[in-house]
Amino acid sequence: MEFFDLIKKRQSIRVFQEKLVEEEKVKKILQAANSAPSAGNLQAYKIVVVRDKEIKEKLCQAALGQDPILSAPVVFVFFADILQSSQKYGVRGEKMYSLQDATIAASYAQLAAADLGLGIVWIGAFEDGEIRAVLNAPKELVPVAILPVGYPAEKPEKTERKRVEDLVKWEKF
């Protein structure tokens, strides 16, 4: 698919078919995330791939009851590795670069999933500590995004976007 067609096509999908996502597609999504640029090429992030129903139920609770986590056959959880980034970049690495690294990787994963004909929704509302506890993640890993992925079982209406002119300033505010 052409990139700009992909951008136009991508939508948040919250309802998924009861169909497994093929291992090859999961690997392609992970390879796309791995291709994302990162500060100092540190790739200061970790990804947990979840297929287990019980773990997804606990993630759903930690994510304030967001049902797409339950219905998706596979869920990707992206963590910023603040320790890895801070060792090279100090506070800025901890507070910004590691979060950017994880976010960019998750964005690449989201676009790869859409390109593979899969539905995906970005979930950012959750209790950090609970997510870490469910996945047994150390405290230096900060959850950034949960991405439920599967074959779409809905075709939502396109959401209206702001005009570019309302978002962009040229040279100064």
Backbone torsions as a table, in degrees:
resi	resn	phi	psi	omega
1	MET	NA	140.7	175.6
2	GLU	-67.8	144.8	-173.4
3	PHE	-56.7	-48.4	-176.1
4	PHE	-70.9	-27.9	171.9
5	ASP	-66.5	-41.2	177.8
6	LEU	-60.3	-45.1	179.7
7	ILE	-59.3	-43.3	179.5
8	LYS	-68.3	-36.1	-176.0
9	LYS	-74.8	-35.2	-173.0
10	ARG	-60.1	131.4	176.6
11	GLN	-138.6	160.9	172.7
12	SER	-77.7	121.6	178.7
13	ILE	-109.9	125.9	-176.4
14	ARG	-112.9	-6.5	179.6
15	VAL	-127.0	129.8	-173.7
16	PHE	-121.6	151.2	173.4
17	GLN	-70.2	156.3	174.9
18	GLU	-84.4	66.2	-178.6
19	LYS	-136.5	129.5	-179.5
20	LEU	-65.5	147.1	172.6
21	VAL	-87.3	127.2	-177.3
22	GLU	-60.1	144.4	-178.9
23	GLU	-57.7	-38.0	178.9
24	GLU	-61.1	-39.0	178.3
25	LYS	-69.4	-39.0	176.3
26	VAL	-59.5	-45.1	180.0
27	LYS	-63.3	-39.8	178.8
28	LYS	-64.4	-38.6	177.5
29	ILE	-63.5	-44.1	179.0
30	LEU	-66.1	-37.2	176.6
31	GLN	-65.0	-38.2	177.1
32	ALA	-63.1	-45.2	177.8
33	ALA	-59.5	-40.7	-179.7
34	ASN	-65.8	-21.2	-179.7
35	SER	-84.4	-8.7	-175.8
36	ALA	-66.0	143.9	175.6
37	PRO	-67.8	155.2	178.6
38	SER	-150.3	158.1	-179.1
39	ALA	-61.0	122.1	178.8
40	GLY	61.0	18.1	-176.1
41	ASN	54.6	30.3	179.8
42	LEU	-76.8	-25.2	-173.8
43	GLN	48.9	58.8	-175.4
44	ALA	-80.5	65.8	177.9
45	TYR	-155.1	162.1	174.0
46	LYS	-132.5	152.4	179.1
47	ILE	-126.9	130.2	173.7
48	VAL	-110.1	128.3	178.5
49	VAL	-101.7	123.1	-175.5
50	VAL	-118.8	127.8	174.3
51	ARG	-122.1	-20.5	-175.0
52	ASP	-67.2	128.4	-176.3
53	LYS	-60.7	-43.8	-178.4
54	GLU	-64.9	-40.8	178.0
55	ILE	-66.1	-40.9	178.0
56	LYS	-62.0	-38.2	177.4
57	GLU	-62.1	-41.9	178.3
58	LYS	-68.5	-38.9	175.9
59	LEU	-62.4	-41.3	179.2
60	CYS	-59.7	-44.4	177.8
61	GLN	-62.2	-43.0	179.9
62	ALA	-68.3	-21.5	179.6
63	ALA	-101.1	32.0	172.2
64	LEU	61.4	32.2	174.6
65	GLY	77.4	27.2	-178.6
66	GLN	-78.1	105.7	-172.0
67	ASP	-59.5	-28.5	179.9
68	PRO	-55.2	-27.5	178.7
69	ILE	-62.9	-35.9	-179.1
70	LEU	-74.4	-39.8	-173.3
71	SER	-86.1	-15.7	180.0
72	ALA	-76.4	136.1	178.1
73	PRO	-70.0	-24.9	178.2
74	VAL	-140.9	140.9	-178.9
75	VAL	-129.0	129.6	176.6
76	PHE	-104.1	130.1	176.8
77	VAL	-116.4	121.4	-177.9
78	PHE	-101.7	131.3	178.6
79	PHE	-119.6	140.7	169.6
80	ALA	-85.4	133.6	177.9
81	ASP	-96.9	88.4	-173.1
82	ILE	-67.9	-31.8	179.5
83	LEU	-65.9	-47.5	-178.9
84	GLN	-59.2	-45.6	-177.7
85	SER	-71.9	-37.6	-178.2
86	SER	-69.4	-27.2	179.2
87	GLN	-63.2	-30.6	178.9
88	LYS	-97.7	-36.0	-170.7
89	TYR	-117.9	6.5	177.6
90	GLY	65.9	-144.3	-175.7
91	VAL	-62.0	-39.7	-179.9
92	ARG	-63.2	-37.9	176.1
93	GLY	-64.1	-42.1	180.0
94	GLU	-67.1	-48.6	-172.3
95	LYS	-83.5	-24.6	-174.6
96	MET	-127.1	-58.3	-170.3
97	TYR	-60.2	-42.3	-179.7
98	SER	-64.3	-38.2	177.5
99	LEU	-67.0	-40.3	177.5
100	GLN	-64.2	-43.6	180.0
101	ASP	-57.2	-48.7	-178.6
102	ALA	-65.8	-38.8	-178.9
103	THR	-67.6	-42.8	179.0
104	ILE	-64.9	-42.8	178.7
105	ALA	-60.9	-42.8	178.7
106	ALA	-65.0	-36.9	177.7
107	SER	-64.8	-42.8	176.5
108	TYR	-61.6	-42.1	178.8
109	ALA	-61.8	-42.0	-179.3
110	GLN	-62.2	-44.7	180.0
111	LEU	-68.9	-37.7	177.9
112	ALA	-62.3	-43.9	179.3
113	ALA	-60.1	-44.9	179.2
114	ALA	-62.7	-41.1	179.9
115	ASP	-64.5	-28.2	179.6
116	LEU	-85.9	6.2	178.8
117	GLY	83.1	15.0	-179.5
118	LEU	-98.9	156.0	174.0
119	GLY	-95.0	153.4	-177.3
120	ILE	-157.2	146.8	173.5
121	VAL	-134.8	142.4	179.8
122	TRP	-90.8	123.3	176.4
123	ILE	-114.6	122.3	-179.2
124	GLY	-120.2	-4.5	-179.9
125	ALA	-97.3	111.6	179.9
126	PHE	-166.5	166.3	176.1
127	GLU	-91.4	111.8	-175.5
128	ASP	-51.8	-51.1	-176.6
129	GLY	-61.6	-38.0	179.4
130	GLU	-68.7	-40.1	177.4
131	ILE	-61.7	-46.0	178.3
132	ARG	-59.3	-42.8	-178.4
133	ALA	-64.7	-44.2	-179.3
134	VAL	-60.3	-38.8	-174.9
135	LEU	-100.7	5.4	177.7
136	ASN	58.6	37.7	-177.2
137	ALA	-87.3	141.3	178.0
138	PRO	-68.7	161.1	-174.6
139	LYS	-65.2	-21.2	179.0
140	GLU	-78.2	-2.7	174.6
141	LEU	-101.4	124.4	-179.3
142	VAL	-108.6	120.0	178.3
143	PRO	-65.5	135.0	-176.2
144	VAL	-114.9	-40.7	-176.6
145	ALA	-155.2	146.0	171.6
146	ILE	-115.3	126.2	-177.7
147	LEU	-120.4	95.7	171.8
148	PRO	-71.5	134.7	-175.1
149	VAL	-133.7	139.5	175.7
150	GLY	-177.4	-176.1	176.2
151	TYR	-78.2	129.6	-175.8
152	PRO	-61.5	140.0	173.1
153	ALA	-118.4	20.9	177.8
154	GLU	-152.9	160.4	174.4
155	LYS	-132.4	83.8	-176.7
156	PRO	-67.8	155.9	174.0
157	GLU	-64.5	146.7	176.1
158	LYS	-64.7	135.6	177.4
159	THR	-83.9	147.1	179.4
160	GLU	-75.1	139.5	179.1
161	ARG	-109.0	155.3	173.5
162	LYS	-66.6	156.6	174.6
163	ARG	-71.7	144.1	178.0
164	VAL	-55.6	-37.8	-178.9
165	GLU	-62.6	-23.8	179.2
166	ASP	-83.7	-12.4	-177.1
167	LEU	-106.0	-26.7	-169.1
168	VAL	-107.3	137.0	171.0
169	LYS	-118.9	138.6	179.8
170	TRP	-97.9	123.5	177.0
171	GLU	75.3	-55.6	-177.8
172	LYS	-148.7	164.7	173.5
173	PHE	-75.5	NA	NA
